[in-house]
Amino acid sequence: MTDPGPDRRLGRAAEKGLTRDTIVSAAIALIDAEGLGNFSVRALARQLGVYPAAIYWHIGGAKDDLFSEITATITSGLIRPDEVPDDWRDTLRLVFRRYRAAAQRHPDIANLIGAQIKSNGPPHAALIEVLITALRRAGYDGEPLVDAFNALIGGLFGYMTMELAPPPQRDVTAWETSFESRLSALDPARFPETAAYMPLMRNRAFALRWKNGVEAPLTGGYDALLENLIAGLAARAPKPSTPSPDKEQSP
């Protein structure tokens, strides 16, 4: 069959109403349904009824450009400018609790976010702006602000990446059975504290669980980390926190 050429291919894509938003929405739905390991641009193109070139024309020249658009869709929608709380602590709580909820709805996509922020930050500028503003209101500036920002992103995004990490790419049932058996075989004489807390932590704590956060959420640990980070940031702030500029009282 003769290739219709790029102009015809893009024309057909336009006829189908193909836009950046429809591509990203379809990609999110496909990843949710099939998993990140089974996702490909070719599969997405088949679902949309277009050539892969049409997707790249709208999104960019690489698969990572599509991944960046997908993850930015989640991070950019966490908080609107008109709903930012007066207190910077409440801003952090709102943003990161919403992020957790979004990550649990899209666990495979959540595992992309850390890598995309590391290598392709500009699409996530809306989130970055909110966090820097909150830290400025907390009293941070200069290098201490950078350290505080990294603690928030690394700690809370990293937590979700670990919680929602997929199982090994092999027989999951056999792997879970083997994991549980090896936990049961740990020597209490050698690991007395681990053995004592095993009934409470078994399948409910990192390194001691075989289910990921979709089936066995670790909500308590996330909330504890968030509150500890907020308390630590407040205690370490280089100068007193400042109110939102639009909330300051006129003399």
C-alpha positions in Angstrom: 0.0 0.0 0.0 1.3 3.5 -0.9 2.0 5.7 2.1 -0.4 8.7 1.8 2.4 11.1 3.0 2.6 13.3 6.1 0.1 15.9 4.9 -2.6 13.4 4.2 -1.9 11.6 7.5 -2.2 14.9 9.5 -5.2 15.8 7.5 -6.9 12.6 8.6 -5.9 13.2 12.2 -7.5 16.7 12.0 -10.7 15.1 10.6 -10.8 12.8 13.7 -10.6 15.9 16.0 -7.1 15.0 17.2 -5.7 17.5 19.6 -3.0 17.6 22.3 -5.8 17.2 25.0 -7.5 14.2 23.3 -4.1 12.5 22.8 -3.2 12.9 26.5 -6.6 11.8 27.7 -6.5 8.7 25.5 -3.0 7.9 26.7 -3.9 8.2 30.4 -6.9 5.9 29.8 -4.8 3.4 27.9 -2.1 3.3 30.6 -4.7 2.9 33.3 -6.3 0.0 31.4 -3.2 -1.8 30.1 -0.4 -0.7 32.4 2.7 1.3 31.6 4.7 -1.8 30.5 2.2 -2.5 27.7 1.9 1.1 26.6 3.3 2.3 23.2 2.7 5.2 20.9 1.7 2.7 18.2 -0.9 1.2 20.5 -2.2 4.7 21.3 -2.3 5.5 17.5 -4.3 2.4 16.8 -6.8 3.3 19.5 -7.1 6.8 18.1 -7.3 5.6 14.5 -4.3 7.7 13.3 -0.7 7.2 12.4 2.0 7.6 15.1 3.4 10.5 13.2 0.2 12.5 13.9 0.7 12.0 17.6 4.3 13.2 17.5 3.2 16.2 15.4 0.9 17.3 18.2 3.0 16.3 21.2 6.7 16.4 20.2 9.3 14.2 18.6 9.8 11.6 21.4 7.8 9.3 23.7 9.2 11.2 26.7 7.5 14.4 25.4 4.2 12.5 25.6 5.0 11.2 29.1 5.8 14.7 30.2 2.5 16.0 29.0 0.7 13.1 30.7 2.3 13.7 34.1 2.0 17.5 33.8 -1.8 17.0 33.4 -1.9 15.6 36.9 0.5 18.0 38.6 -0.8 21.2 37.0 -4.3 20.5 38.2 -3.6 20.0 41.9 -4.6 23.5 43.0 -6.0 26.6 41.3 -4.6 30.1 42.1 -8.0 31.2 43.5 -8.1 28.4 46.1 -4.6 28.8 47.7 -5.1 28.8 51.5 -3.9 31.7 53.6 -1.6 29.5 55.6 1.4 28.0 53.7 1.0 24.8 55.8 -2.5 24.3 54.5 -1.3 24.9 51.0 1.2 22.0 51.3 -1.4 19.8 52.9 -3.9 20.5 50.1 -1.4 20.0 47.2 0.2 16.8 48.5 -3.1 15.2 49.6 -4.6 15.9 46.2 -1.5 14.5 44.6 -1.8 11.3 46.6 -5.4 10.9 45.6 -4.5 11.5 41.9 -1.6 9.0 42.2 -3.8 6.3 43.5 -6.3 6.8 40.7 -3.4 6.5 38.2 -0.8 4.4 39.8 1.2 3.6 36.7 1.4 7.3 35.8 2.5 8.2 39.3 5.6 6.1 38.7 6.4 8.4 35.8 6.1 11.7 37.6 9.4 11.5 39.6 11.4 10.8 36.5 9.6 13.5 34.4 10.2 16.2 37.0 13.8 15.2 37.2 14.4 15.3 33.5 11.6 17.6 32.1 10.6 20.1 34.7 9.1 23.0 32.7 5.7 21.4 32.0 5.3 21.1 35.8 5.9 24.8 36.4 2.5 25.4 37.9 3.2 23.0 40.7 6.7 24.3 41.2 5.4 27.9 41.4 2.9 27.0 44.1 5.5 25.2 46.2 8.0 28.0 46.0 5.4 30.5 46.9 4.4 28.5 49.9 8.0 28.1 51.1 8.6 31.9 50.6 5.6 32.5 52.9 7.1 30.1 55.4 10.1 32.3 55.6 12.5 30.5 53.2 14.7 32.1 50.6 18.0 31.3 48.8 19.7 27.9 49.4 17.5 27.0 52.4 14.4 27.3 50.1 16.0 24.9 47.5 16.8 22.4 50.2 13.2 22.6 51.6 11.8 22.3 48.1 13.8 19.1 47.4 12.8 17.6 50.8 9.1 18.0 49.9 9.4 16.7 46.3 11.8 13.9 47.1 10.1 12.8 50.3 6.4 12.9 49.2 6.7 12.1 45.6 9.3 9.4 46.4 6.9 7.9 49.0 4.2 7.5 46.4 6.6 6.0 43.9 7.6 3.4 46.4 4.1 2.8 47.6 2.7 2.3 44.1 5.7 0.4 42.6 4.6 -2.5 40.5 5.4 -6.1 41.3 8.2 -7.9 39.4 7.4 -8.6 35.7 6.8 -12.3 36.2 4.2 -14.6 37.8 2.9 -12.3 40.5 1.1 -15.0 42.4 4.2 -17.1 42.7 6.3 -14.0 43.7 3.8 -13.0 46.4 3.8 -16.6 47.8 7.5 -16.7 47.9 7.8 -13.3 49.5 5.4 -14.2 52.3 7.1 -17.5 52.9 10.5 -15.8 53.2 9.1 -13.3 55.7 7.7 -16.2 57.8 11.1 -17.9 57.8 13.0 -14.9 59.3 14.8 -16.0 62.4 13.3 -14.3 65.5 16.6 -14.9 67.4 18.5 -12.9 64.8 15.8 -10.3 64.2 13.9 -10.0 67.5 12.4 -6.5 66.9 11.3 -7.3 63.4 9.7 -10.5 64.6 7.9 -8.7 67.4 6.4 -6.1 65.1 5.8 -8.5 62.2 2.1 -9.0 63.0 1.5 -5.2 62.8 3.8 -4.5 59.9 3.3 -7.6 57.7 2.1 -6.4 54.3 1.6 -2.9 55.8 5.1 -1.5 55.8 7.8 -0.9 53.2 10.2 -3.9 52.7 7.7 -6.2 54.6 4.8 -6.1 52.1 4.0 -7.9 48.8 0.9 -5.9 47.8 1.4 -2.4 46.5 -0.5 0.8 47.5 -3.4 0.2 45.3 -4.5 -2.9 47.2 -2.9 -2.1 50.5 -2.6 1.7 50.9 0.0 3.1 53.3 -2.0 6.3 54.1 -0.9 6.7 57.7 2.8 6.8 56.8 2.2 9.4 54.0 0.2 11.6 56.4 2.9 11.2 59.0 5.6 12.2 56.5 3.7 15.2 55.3 3.0 16.5 58.8 6.6 15.9 59.9 7.9 17.7 56.9 5.6 20.7 57.6 6.6 20.7 61.3 10.3 20.5 60.4 10.0 23.2 57.8 8.3 25.5 60.3 10.9 24.8 63.0 13.9 25.3 60.6 12.5 28.4 58.8 15.3 31.0 58.6 12.9 33.9 59.3 9.3 34.2 60.5 6.6 33.2 58.0 4.8 36.0 56.1 1.2 36.2 55.2 -0.1 36.1 51.7 0.5 39.5 50.0 -3.2 39.9 49.3 -4.0 39.3 52.9 -1.7 41.8 54.4 -3.3 44.6 56.4 -2.9 48.2 55.2 -1.3 50.5 57.8 
